[in-house]
Amino acid sequence: MSGYVVGATEVADTFAEAFPMRYARLVITAATDAWALEAARSMTGFATSVIGCKCEAAIERRLEAEHTPDGRPGVTVLLFAMDREGVAKRVLERVGQSVMTCPTTACFDGLPGAERTAALGGSLRYFGDGFQASKVIAGRRFWRIPVMEGEFLVCESVGVGRGVGGGNLVIGAEDDDAALAAARAAADAMRGEGIALPFPGGIVRSGSKVGALTSKSMPASTNHQLSPTLRAQVPDTLVPDGVGALFEIVIDGVSEEAVREAMRRGLHAGAGAGATHVTAANFGGKLGEFHFPLSELRDPP
């Protein structure tokens, strides 16, 4: 295998391939940190891949009360979709079903300077059935929607930015316990401002490829080249000898640089936690306009 070595970890000479996406950042606040987290977890549920979920979303970070619009504990959420219309639909659905319904919450726009916007409170206000009220604060409109505990305060619209989706690392080791420990360390290191890891715990075991060998109707199917149990059956396997398990970490970010630096942090953290092999998934460079060569991540963060 060509590439380079970080400690005892072999890093493949390959690249991750990613795609342009649109995204929104929501700031969810509540009376307590626990309720803000409950709303954020609910809002980001079933949002692992645009293939089946129509969007990809994750908690970005927690905010202390002094850093939120209303002086209460908060959480920021990033939501990605393929276009502005997709972001608008998913944000409206998820805030309406998972944030407005959660006790004590309010919802604010985390991208106030974005070039384009999508309606949020401007549409949710109709739930107030004529009893809703608007308020302009510092030139921005908010809606107060009456609910059984009081009012749900929500911004009229949210900014929609240009981001990057589908950056990735594939972390391998001799068995599933070792590979998972290394992948968890990598995912923990990747999290931060501007980054969303949409899969459970930031980690996906079912890495996929475009299409399927046996069905023309399948948009994606198992990545057989990276399945250790198929190593003897697949002539073009990419699983090295001695690797018994692999986990993929998919990274969405607000910029190309944010994704690259998250991958750098993850690669070195995974290597330090016992990964024996690190590679990345791509589509031959034909589908995604963003390429992240692992050779560019050699230097530690």
DRENVEXDO-607691 format. One line per 5 residues: for each residue y, z, x of N, C-alpha, C, O, CB. Coordinates in steps of 0.2 Angstrom, whole numbers. Atoms other than C-alpha are relative to their C-alpha. Glycine has a CB too. Layout:
REM residues N
Y:Z:X:Y:Z:X:Y:Z:X:Y:Z:X:Y:Z:X | ...
//
This chain:
REM residues 301
-6:0:4:0:0:0:6:0:4:7:4:9:0:6:-5 | -6:0:-4:17:-5:7:5:5:-4:4:7:-10:3:-7:0 | -5:-4:3:32:6:4:2:5:5:3:3:11:-3:4:-6 | -2:-5:-5:37:23:12:-3:6:-2:-6:7:-7:7:0:1 | 3:-6:1:32:41:13:5:5:0:10:5:4:-5:2:5
-4:-6:1:41:57:7:-4:6:1:-8:7:-4:5:0:-7 | 5:-5:-1:32:71:14:-7:-2:0:-9:-7:4:1:6:-5 | 7:2:1:14:69:9:0:-5:-6:-6:-7:-8:-5:5:-1 | 0:4:6:19:57:-6:1:-7:2:6:-9:6:5:2:-5 | -1:7:-1:17:38:-5:4:-3:-5:3:-2:-11:-7:-3:1
-5:3:5:31:29:-13:-1:-8:0:-1:-11:5:7:2:1 | 2:7:1:26:11:-19:7:-4:1:12:-2:0:-3:-2:-6 | -5:5:-1:37:-4:-14:1:-4:-6:-2:-10:-7:-2:-5:6 | -1:4:7:42:-9:-32:6:3:-3:11:6:1:-6:2:-4 | -6:-2:3:56:-6:-44:-1:1:-8:-6:-1:-11:5:-6:1
-1:-2:7:60:1:-61:4:-5:-4:10:-7:-1:2:7:-2 | -4:5:4:67:-12:-74:2:3:-6:-1:6:-10:-5:-6:-1 | -3:-3:6:79:-6:-87:5:-5:-4:6:-11:-1:4:6:2 | -3:5:5:89:-14:-101:7:3:-2:8:9:-2:-4:-1:-6 | -6:-3:3:107:-12:-108:-1:2:-7:-5:-1:-11:5:-6:0
1:-3:7:108:-1:-123:7:3:-2:12:3:2:-5:6:0 | -6:-4:2:122:7:-133:-2:7:-2:-8:9:-4:3:-4:-7 | 1:-7:1:124:26:-135:6:3:-3:11:1:-3:-2:3:6 | -5:-5:3:133:40:-144:-2:7:3:-7:8:4:0:0:-8 | 1:-7:-2:136:58:-138:2:4:-6:8:3:-8:3:1:7
-2:-5:6:136:71:-152:1:7:3:-3:9:7:-5:0:-5 | -1:-7:-2:143:89:-149:-2:4:-6:2:3:-11:7:1:3 | 2:-5:5:134:101:-160:1:7:1:-1:9:6:-8:-1:-2 | -2:-7:-1:141:118:-162:-3:4:-6:-5:2:-11:7:1:1 | 2:-4:5:135:133:-172:2:7:1:5:9:7:-8:0:-1
-2:-7:-1:138:152:-174:-4:3:6:-1:7:9:-2:4:-6 | 4:-3:-6:124:155:-161:-3:-6:4:-3:-11:1:-5:5:-2 | 3:5:-4:117:145:-147:-7:-2:-3:-9:-8:-2:-1:3:8 | 6:1:2:100:147:-155:0:-5:-6:-4:-10:-6:-4:6:-3 | -1:4:6:106:138:-171:2:-7:2:0:-12:-1:5:2:-5
-2:6:-3:114:124:-161:-6:-4:3:-6:-10:2:6:1:5 | 6:3:-3:98:121:-152:-5:-2:-5:-8:-8:-5:-3:5:5 | 5:2:5:88:121:-168:3:-7:-3:-2:-12:-4:0:5:-6 | -3:6:3:100:107:-175:-2:-6:5:-4:-11:3:7:0:-1 | 1:5:-5:99:97:-159:-8:-2:1:-9:-8:2:2:2:7
7:2:0:80:98:-158:-2:-4:-6:-6:-9:-5:-4:7:1 | 2:4:6:78:92:-176:3:-7:1:-1:-11:-1:3:4:-6 | -3:7:0:90:78:-173:-3:-5:5:-3:-11:3:8:1:2 | 3:4:-5:81:72:-158:-7:-1:-1:-11:-4:4:2:2:7 | 7:1:2:64:73:-166:-2:-8:-1:2:-11:-4:-2:4:-5
2:6:1:54:57:-167:5:-6:2:7:-10:-1:-2:-1:-7 | -5:5:-2:66:47:-156:-2:-1:8:2:-1:12:7:3:0 | 2:1:-6:55:43:-141:1:-7:3:2:-8:9:-7:2:1 | -1:7:-2:56:24:-141:2:-4:-5:1:-3:-11:-7:-2:3 | -2:5:5:65:10:-150:-6:-4:-3:-5:-7:-8:5:-4:3
6:4:2:48:2:-151:-2:2:-7:-3:-2:-12:-6:0:5 | 2:-2:6:43:13:-165:4:5:-4:3:6:-10:-7:4:1 | -4:-6:3:57:26:-168:7:-3:-2:11:1:-5:0:5:4 | -6:3:1:72:14:-169:6:2:4:11:-1:5:2:0:-7 | -5:-3:-5:81:25:-156:-3:4:5:-9:6:4:6:4:-4
3:-5:-5:79:36:-141:5:5:1:11:3:2:-1:-4:7 | -5:-6:0:87:53:-141:-2:6:3:-9:7:4:3:1:-7 | 2:-6:-4:87:69:-131:6:5:0:12:2:0:-3:-1:7 | -5:-5:-2:97:85:-128:2:-2:7:-2:-2:11:-3:7:-1 | -3:1:-6:109:82:-114:1:6:4:-2:7:9:6:-4:-1
-2:-6:-3:115:99:-110:2:5:-5:4:3:-11:5:-1:6 | -3:-6:4:120:116:-117:7:1:2:9:0:8:-4:6:0 | -7:-2:-2:139:121:-118:1:7:-2:0:9:-7:4:-5:-4 | -3:-7:1:147:138:-117:5:-1:-5:8:-7:-6:2:3:6 | -5:0:5:159:142:-131:7:-3:2:10:-6:-1:1:7:-3
-6:2:-2:174:139:-120:1:-8:1:6:-10:3:2:4:6 | 0:7:-1:169:121:-118:-1:-5:-6:-3:-10:-5:-5:-2:6 | 1:3:6:167:116:-136:6:-1:-4:11:3:-3:-6:3:-4 | -6:1:4:180:109:-149:2:6:-4:8:7:-5:-1:-6:-4 | -2:-6:4:179:125:-160:-2:6:3:-2:11:-1:-4:-1:-6
1:-6:-4:175:138:-147:-6:4:-2:-6:10:-2:6:5:-2 | 7:-3:1:157:141:-152:-5:-3:4:-4:-8:7:-2:-1:-8 | 5:2:-4:141:139:-143:-2:-7:-2:-2:-9:-8:-6:4:0 | 1:7:2:136:120:-142:-6:-3:4:-8:0:9:6:-4:0 | 5:4:-3:123:107:-137:3:-7:-1:5:-9:-6:-7:1:-3
-2:7:1:127:89:-133:-7:-4:0:-12:-2:3:4:-3:6 | 6:5:1:114:75:-138:2:-7:1:8:-9:-1:-2:1:-8 | -1:7:-1:113:58:-132:-5:-4:-5:-11:-3:-5:-1:-2:7 | 5:4:4:106:44:-144:2:-7:2:7:-9:2:2:1:-8 | -1:7:-3:103:26:-138:-4:-4:-5:-9:-2:-8:-4:0:7
3:5:4:99:11:-148:2:-7:3:6:-7:8:2:0:-8 | -1:7:-3:99:-8:-144:7:-3:-2:9:-7:2:-5:-5:-2 | -7:3:1:116:-12:-152:4:6:-4:2:11:-6:-1:-6:-5 | -5:-5:3:131:-3:-160:-2:1:-7:-2:7:-10:7:-3:0 | 2:-2:7:124:-5:-178:-6:4:0:-6:9:-5:-2:-7:-3
6:-4:0:108:3:-173:2:7:1:-1:12:-2:-5:-2:5 | -2:-7:-1:117:18:-166:3:3:-6:2:9:-8:5:0:6 | -4:-2:6:128:19:-181:-5:3:-6:-4:8:-9:4:-5:-3 | 5:-2:5:113:20:-193:-4:6:2:-5:10:-2:-5:-6:-1 | 4:-6:-2:103:32:-183:4:6:0:1:12:-2:-4:-1:7
-4:-6:0:117:44:-180:2:3:-7:1:9:-8:7:-2:4 | -2:-2:6:122:44:-198:-6:3:-4:-6:9:-7:2:-6:-5 | 6:-3:3:104:47:-204:-2:7:3:-3:12:-1:-6:-4:1 | 3:-6:-3:100:61:-191:5:6:-1:3:11:-1:-1:-2:7 | -4:-5:2:116:70:-193:0:3:-7:0:9:-8:8:-2:2
0:-2:7:115:70:-211:-6:4:-2:-6:9:-6:0:-6:-5 | 6:-4:2:97:76:-212:-2:6:5:-5:10:2:-6:-5:1 | 2:-5:-4:96:87:-197:6:5:3:4:10:5:-3:-3:6 | -5:-4:-3:113:94:-192:4:3:-6:5:9:-6:5:-4:4 | -3:-2:6:122:95:-209:-4:6:-4:-2:10:-7:2:-5:-5
4:-4:4:107:104:-216:-2:7:4:-4:11:1:-7:-3:-1 | 1:-6:-4:106:117:-202:5:5:0:11:4:0:-1:-2:8 | -5:-6:1:114:134:-204:6:0:5:4:0:11:-3:6:-1 | -6:-1:-4:132:136:-197:2:-5:4:7:-4:8:-1:6:4 | -1:6:-5:133:119:-188:7:-3:-2:9:-3:-8:-5:-4:0
-5:5:0:148:108:-185:-2:-6:5:-6:-5:9:7:3:1 | 2:5:-4:147:91:-177:7:-4:2:11:-6:-2:-5:-5:-4 | -6:4:-3:160:82:-165:-2:-6:4:-8:-6:6:4:5:4 | 1:6:-4:162:66:-156:0:2:7:5:5:9:5:-6:-2 | 0:-1:-8:157:67:-137:3:-6:4:3:-5:10:-6:2:2
-3:6:-4:165:50:-133:6:-2:-3:7:-8:-6:-5:-6:0 | -6:1:4:182:51:-140:4:-6:3:8:-9:-1:5:6:0 | -4:6:-3:189:37:-128:-4:-7:0:-2:-12:3:2:1:7 | 4:6:0:175:24:-132:3:-6:-3:8:-5:-7:-7:2:-3 | -3:6:2:180:6:-135:-2:-1:-7:3:-4:-11:-2:-6:4
2:1:7:170:5:-151:-2:6:-3:-4:11:0:-5:-5:0 | 2:-6:4:166:18:-165:-5:-2:-5:-6:-8:-7:6:3:-2 | 4:1:6:154:20:-179:1:6:-5:3:12:-3:-8:1:2 | -2:-5:5:157:29:-195:-5:6:0:-11:5:1:0:-3:-7 | 4:-6:1:150:47:-197:2:4:-6:0:3:-11:-1:4:7
-3:-4:5:160:59:-207:3:-4:-6:3:-3:-12:5:5:2 | -3:5:4:168:44:-215:-5:-2:-5:-3:-4:-11:3:-6:3 | 6:2:4:151:40:-223:-3:7:-3:-4:7:-9:-5:-4:3 | 3:-6:3:144:58:-225:4:4:-5:1:7:-9:-2:5:6 | -4:-4:5:159:64:-235:-2:-1:-7:-1:3:-11:7:-3:1
2:1:7:152:56:-250:-5:5:-3:-6:6:-9:-3:-7:-1 | 4:-6:2:139:70:-250:4:5:-4:1:9:-8:-4:2:6 | -4:-5:3:153:81:-255:2:-1:-8:5:3:-11:7:1:3 | -1:2:7:154:72:-272:7:1:-3:7:4:-9:-5:4:-4 | -7:-1:2:172:72:-273:4:7:2:10:7:1:1:-1:-8
-3:-7:-2:175:90:-267:1:0:7:4:5:10:-5:5:-2 | -1:0:-7:176:85:-249:8:0:1:11:-2:-3:-4:-6:4 | -7:0:-2:193:87:-240:0:-3:7:-4:-1:12:3:7:-1 | -1:3:-7:200:78:-224:5:4:3:9:7:0:1:-7:0 | -5:-4:-4:210:86:-210:1:-4:6:-4:-6:9:-2:7:1
-2:3:-6:219:78:-196:2:5:5:7:9:4:5:-6:-1 | -2:-5:-5:219:88:-180:1:-5:7:-3:-8:9:-6:5:1 | -2:3:-6:228:81:-164:-2:-8:-1:-4:-11:4:-5:2:6 | 0:7:1:228:63:-172:-7:-2:-2:-8:-8:-2:2:-3:6 | 7:2:2:209:63:-176:-2:3:-7:0:9:-8:-5:3:5
2:-3:7:202:65:-194:-7:3:0:-12:0:3:0:-6:-5 | 7:-4:1:188:77:-198:-1:1:-8:4:0:-12:0:7:3 | 2:-1:7:179:80:-215:-3:7:-1:-7:9:3:-4:-6:-3 | 3:-7:2:175:97:-223:-4:-1:-6:-1:-3:-12:6:5:-1 | 5:1:6:160:95:-234:-3:6:-2:-6:10:1:-6:-5:2
3:-6:2:156:109:-245:-7:1:-1:-11:-4:-3:3:2:-7 | 7:-2:0:139:117:-243:-1:7:-3:4:10:-4:-4:-1:7 | 1:-7:3:131:133:-250:2:6:4:3:11:1:-8:0:-1 | -2:-5:-4:136:143:-235:8:0:1:11:5:3:-4:1:6 | -7:0:-2:154:137:-234:2:-8:0:2:-11:-5:2:3:6
-2:7:-1:159:120:-226:-4:-3:6:-4:1:11:7:-1:0 | 2:4:-6:151:107:-214:6:-4:2:8:-8:-1:-6:-4:-2 | -6:4:-4:165:101:-202:-3:-6:4:-8:-4:8:4:5:4 | 3:5:-4:161:84:-195:6:-6:1:10:-7:-3:-6:-4:-4 | -5:5:-2:171:70:-186:-1:-6:-4:-6:-7:-7:0:-1:7
1:6:5:175:55:-196:-4:-6:3:-7:-9:0:8:-3:-1 | 4:5:-3:168:43:-183:-2:2:7:0:7:10:4:-6:1 | 2:-1:-7:159:43:-166:1:-6:5:0:-12:2:-7:3:0 | -1:5:-5:162:33:-150:-7:-3:1:-12:1:1:4:2:6 | 6:4:-2:149:20:-145:1:-3:7:5:-7:8:-3:-5:-5
-1:2:-7:147:17:-126:-6:-5:2:-11:-5:-2:0:6:4 | 5:4:-2:137:5:-116:-4:4:6:-1:7:10:3:-6:4 | 5:-4:-4:122:13:-107:-6:-4:3:-6:-10:2:-2:6:-3 | 6:3:-3:106:9:-98:-6:4:-3:-7:10:-3:0:0:7 | 7:-3:3:88:12:-106:-6:-2:4:-6:-8:6:0:-1:-7
7:2:-3:71:12:-98:-1:1:7:-6:-2:10:-1:-7:-2 | 2:-2:-7:73:18:-80:-6:4:0:-7:7:-5:6:3:3 | 6:-4:0:57:26:-75:-3:1:7:-1:-2:12:-5:-4:-4 | 4:-1:-6:46:34:-62:-7:1:-3:-8:4:-8:3:6:4 | 7:-1:2:27:35:-63:-2:5:6:-3:3:12:-4:-6:0
2:-5:-5:21:51:-54:-8:1:-1:-11:2:-6:3:7:-2 | 8:0:0:2:52:-49:-2:6:5:2:7:10:-3:-6:2 | 3:-5:-4:-9:65:-41:-8:0:-1:-10:-4:-5:3:7:-1 | 8:0:0:-28:69:-38:-3:1:-7:-8:-1:-9:-3:4:5 | 2:-2:7:-30:77:-56:6:1:-4:11:1:-2:-5:6:1
-5:0:5:-21:79:-72:5:7:1:11:6:0:-3:0:-7 | -4:-6:-1:-15:97:-68:5:-1:6:11:1:5:-5:6:2 | -5:1:-6:-7:92:-51:5:-5:-2:11:-4:0:-4:-2:6 | -4:6:2:0:76:-58:5:3:-5:11:1:-5:-3:-6:-3 | -5:-3:5:8:86:-73:5:5:3:11:5:1:-4:3:-6
-5:-4:-4:15:99:-62:5:-3:4:11:-2:3:-4:5:5 | -4:4:-4:23:86:-51:5:-3:-5:11:-4:-4:-3:-5:4 | -5:3:5:30:77:-67:5:4:-3:10:3:-4:-5:-4:-5 | -5:-5:3:37:92:-74:6:2:4:11:3:2:-4:7:-2 | -5:-1:-5:46:96:-58:5:-6:0:11:-5:1:-3:2:7
-4:6:0:53:78:-58:4:0:-6:10:-1:-5:-4:-6:1 | -3:0:6:58:79:-76:6:5:0:12:4:-2:-4:1:-6 | -5:-6:0:67:96:-74:6:-2:5:12:-1:4:-3:6:3 | -6:1:-4:77:89:-59:4:-6:-2:10:-7:-1:-3:-3:7 | -4:6:2:82:73:-68:5:2:-6:10:-2:-6:-5:-5:-3
-4:-2:6:90:82:-83:7:1:3:8:4:8:-3:6:-4 | -7:-2:-1:109:84:-83:5:-5:-4:3:-9:-8:1:-1:8 | -5:4:3:125:76:-88:-1:-7:0:-2:-10:6:7:2:2 | 1:7:0:123:58:-93:-7:-3:-1:-8:-9:0:4:-3:6 | 7:2:0:104:58:-94:-3:2:-6:-2:8:-9:-3:3:6
5:-2:6:92:58:-109:-7:-2:2:-8:-7:4:2:-4:-6 | 7:1:-1:73:60:-107:-3:0:-6:-4:6:-9:-3:5:6 | 2:0:7:67:55:-124:-7:2:-2:-8:4:-8:1:-6:-3 | 7:-2:2:48:59:-123:-1:7:0:3:11:3:-4:-4:5 | 2:-8:0:40:76:-126:0:3:7:-4:1:11:-6:1:-4
0:-3:-6:45:87:-112:3:-5:5:3:-3:11:-6:3:2 | -3:5:-5:53:71:-104:-6:-4:3:-4:-8:8:3:4:6 | 6:3:-3:35:65:-100:-4:-4:-5:-5:-2:-10:-4:5:4 | 5:4:4:24:51:-107:-6:-1:4:-6:-4:9:4:-6:-2 | 6:2:-3:6:49:-104:-3:-7:-2:-7:-10:1:-5:5:-3
3:6:3:4:33:-114:5:-6:2:8:-9:-2:0:0:-7 | -5:5:-2:14:21:-103:-3:-7:-3:-9:-8:-4:-1:-1:8 | 2:6:4:14:4:-111:2:-7:4:6:-6:9:4:0:-6 | -2:7:-2:16:-15:-107:2:-4:-6:1:-2:-11:-6:-3:4 | -2:5:6:24:-29:-117:-6:-4:-3:-10:-7:1:6:-5:3
5:3:4:12:-36:-130:-7:3:1:-7:9:3:0:-7:3 | 7:-3:-1:-7:-34:-129:-4:-6:1:-3:-12:0:-2:3:-7 | 5:5:-2:-22:-44:-122:-4:-2:-6:-7:-8:-6:-4:3:5 | 4:1:6:-31:-43:-139:3:-2:-7:0:-4:-11:-5:5:-1 | -3:1:6:-18:-45:-152:7:-3:1:11:0:5:1:6:-4
-6:3:0:-3:-56:-154:6:4:-4:12:3:-3:0:-7:-2 | -4:-3:5:5:-45:-167:3:7:3:7:10:1:-3:2:-6 | -1:-7:-3:6:-29:-155:6:-1:4:6:-5:9:-6:3:4 | -6:0:-4:24:-27:-148:-1:3:7:2:1:12:6:3:-3 | 2:-4:-7:16:-15:-134:-7:2:-1:-9:4:-6:6:5:1
6:-3:0:0:-9:-129:-1:4:7:3:4:11:-6:-5:-1 | 1:-5:-6:-8:3:-115:1:-4:6:-1:-10:7:-6:3:-1 | -1:3:-7:-3:-1:-97:-7:1:3:-8:6:7:6:3:3 | 7:-1:-3:-21:-4:-92:0:0:8:-5:3:11:-4:-6:-2 | 0:0:-7:-16:-7:-74:2:7:3:0:8:9:6:-5:2
-1:-7:-2:-10:11:-73:-4:5:-3:-2:11:-4:7:2:-1 | 5:-5:3:-25:19:-82:-6:1:5:-10:-3:6:-3:-3:-7 | 5:-1:-5:-36:28:-70:-7:-1:-2:-11:-3:2:1:7:2 | 6:1:3:-51:27:-81:-3:-7:0:-9:-8:-1:-1:3:-7 | 1:7:0:-50:8:-81:0:-3:7:-1:-9:8:5:-3:-4
-1:2:-7:-49:7:-62:-5:-5:2:-4:-10:5:1:5:5 | 5:4:-2:-66:0:-60:-1:-7:-4:-4:-11:-2:-7:4:0 | 0:5:4:-64:-12:-74:5:-5:0:5:-11:-2:-1:2:-7 | -6:5:-1:-47:-20:-70:1:-2:7:2:2:11:6:4:-3 | 0:3:-6:-47:-32:-56:7:1:4:8:2:10:-1:-7:0
-6:-1:-3:-28:-30:-54:3:7:-1:9:8:-2:5:-5:-3 | -2:-7:0:-27:-11:-55:5:2:5:5:0:10:-6:5:0 | -5:-3:-5:-12:-2:-48:-1:7:1:4:10:4:7:-1:-3 | 1:-7:-1:-20:15:-47:-3:1:7:-9:-2:8:-5:3:-6 | 3:-1:-7:-23:20:-29:-6:4:0:-7:8:-4:5:2:5
6:-5:-1:-39:28:-23:3:7:1:8:8:4:-4:-2:6 | -2:-7:-1:-38:47:-24:5:2:-6:6:8:-6:3:1:6 | -5:-2:5:-26:46:-39:-4:1:-7:-7:-4:-9:6:-5:-1 | 4:0:6:-34:53:-55:4:1:-6:1:1:-12:-4:6:1 | -5:-1:6:-19:55:-67:7:-2:2:9:-1:8:0:7:-2
-7:3:-1:-2:47:-69:4:2:-6:1:1:-12:0:-8:1 | -5:-1:6:13:52:-80:6:-4:2:9:-4:7:1:7:0 | -6:4:-1:28:41:-83:6:5:-3:5:8:-8:0:-6:-4 | -6:-3:2:46:48:-85:5:-5:-1:7:-9:3:3:5:5 | -4:5:2:57:37:-95:7:3:0:8:8:-3:-2:-3:-7
-7:-3:-1:76:39:-91:5:-5:-4:5:-11:-2:2:1:7 | -6:4:3:91:33:-102:6:3:3:6:10:3:-1:0:-8 | -6:-2:-3:108:35:-95:6:-3:-2:6:-9:-5:0:0:7 | -6:2:2:126:33:-98:3:-6:4:8:-9:3:5:5:-1 | -2:5:-5:128:21:-83:-6:-1:5:-11:3:5:6:3:4
5:2:-5:117:12:-70:0:6:6:-6:7:8:2:-7:3 | 0:-5:-5:123:25:-57:-4:7:-2:-7:10:2:7:1:2 | 3:-6:3:118:40:-68:-8:-1:0:-11:4:2:2:1:-7 | 7:1:0:100:33:-70:-3:0:7:-8:3:9:-2:-7:-4 | 3:0:-7:98:29:-51:0:7:3:-5:8:6:5:-5:4
0:-6:-3:103:46:-46:-5:5:-3:-7:9:0:7:3:0 | 5:-4:3:92:54:-59:-7:-2:3:-11:3:4:0:-1:-8 | 6:2:-3:78:44:-52:-1:3:7:-7:5:9:-1:-8:0 | 0:-3:-6:82:50:-35:-2:7:0:-6:9:4:7:-1:4 | 1:-7:1:82:68:-40:-7:1:-2:-11:5:1:4:3:-5
7:-1:2:65:66:-49:-5:-2:5:-10:1:6:-1:-5:-6 | 4:2:-5:57:56:-35:-1:6:5:-7:8:7:2:-6:4 | 0:-5:-5:61:70:-22:-3:6:-3:-7:10:1:6:1:3 | 3:-6:3:57:84:-34:-8:-1:-1:-11:4:0:4:2:-6 | 7:1:1:40:77:-39:-4:0:7:-9:2:7:-1:-7:-3
3:0:-7:36:74:-20:-1:7:2:-6:9:5:4:-4:5 | 0:-7:-2:40:92:-17:-5:4:-4:-7:10:-1:7:3:0 | 5:-4:4:29:98:-31:-7:-2:0:-11:0:-4:3:0:-7 | 7:2:-1:13:89:-25:-2:-7:-2:-8:-8:-2:-4:5:-4 | 2:7:2:14:71:-31:-3:-3:6:0:-2:12:6:-4:-3
3:4:-5:3:60:-20:2:-7:0:2:-11:5:-8:1:0 | -1:7:1:9:44:-27:6:-1:-5:6:2:-10:-6:-4:-2 | -5:1:5:25:38:-35:1:-8:0:2:-11:5:7:3:2 | -1:7:1:28:21:-42:5:-1:-6:7:4:-8:-7:-4:-1 | -5:1:5:38:13:-56:-3:-6:-4:-7:-10:-2:7:-2:2
2:6:4:35:1:-71:5:-5:-1:11:-4:-1:-2:3:-7 | -5:6:1:43:-16:-73:-4:-6:-3:-10:-6:-4:3:-2:7 | 3:6:3:40:-33:-81:2:-6:4:3:-11:1:4:0:-7 | -1:6:-5:42:-44:-66:7:-2:1:8:-7:4:-4:-5:-2 | -7:1:-1:61:-43:-67:2:-5:-5:8:-8:-4:1:-3:7
-2:5:4:61:-55:-81:3:2:-7:6:-2:-10:-6:-4:-2 | -2:-3:7:66:-44:-96:7:4:1:11:4:-4:-5:3:-3 | -6:-5:0:79:-31:-90:4:-2:6:2:-4:11:-3:7:1 | -5:2:-5:95:-34:-81:1:5:5:4:3:11:6:-2:-3 | -1:-5:-5:95:-18:-72:-7:2:4:-12:3:1:2:7:-3
6:-1:-4:83:-16:-57:1:6:5:7:6:8:-2:-6:4 | 0:-6:-4:80:1:-48:-5:0:6:-10:3:4:1:6:-4 | 5:0:-6:71:-2:-31:-2:7:2:3:11:3:2:-5:6 | 1:-7:-2:62:14:-26:2:0:8:3:6:10:-8:1:0 | -3:0:-7:67:9:-8:7:3:1:9:5:6:-1:-7:3
-7:-3:-1:85:14:-12:0:7:-2:5:10:-1:4:-4:-6 | 0:-7:2:79:31:-17:-3:5:6:-4:11:5:-4:2:-6 | 3:-3:-5:72:36:0:4:6:2:1:12:4:0:-5:6 | -4:-6:-2:87:48:5:0:5:-6:1:3:-11:7:-2:2 | 0:-6:5:86:65:-4:7:0:-3:12:-1:0:-2:6:3
-6:-1:4:99:69:-17:5:5:4:10:7:2:-1:2:-7
//
